[in-house]
Amino acid sequence: MKPTIGRIVHFHVTGLPEQAAIITRVWSERCVNLTVFHHDGTTSGATSIESDPAASRFWTWPPRDGS
């Protein structure tokens, strides 16, 4: 899939549970800005986040359930 504004993704930070996020800017097919939805209902911005699982902060597509 190609990242586009408004798509929902998962945001990962080392040592924390994954969080939902929405893409708010696309820099490239691997690098985006996000609005992150925290477990307590607050939000924050995350800029220039890569889709690289080796990084301490990264994004992924939600898993497909097969239906």
Secondary structure as GFF3:
##gff-version 3
##sequence-region A 1 67
A	DSSP	beta_strand	8	13	.	.	.	ID=ss1
A	DSSP	beta_strand	19	26	.	.	.	ID=ss2
A	DSSP	beta_strand	31	37	.	.	.	ID=ss3
A	DSSP	beta_strand	43	50	.	.	.	ID=ss4
A	DSSP	beta_strand	57	60	.	.	.	ID=ss5
###
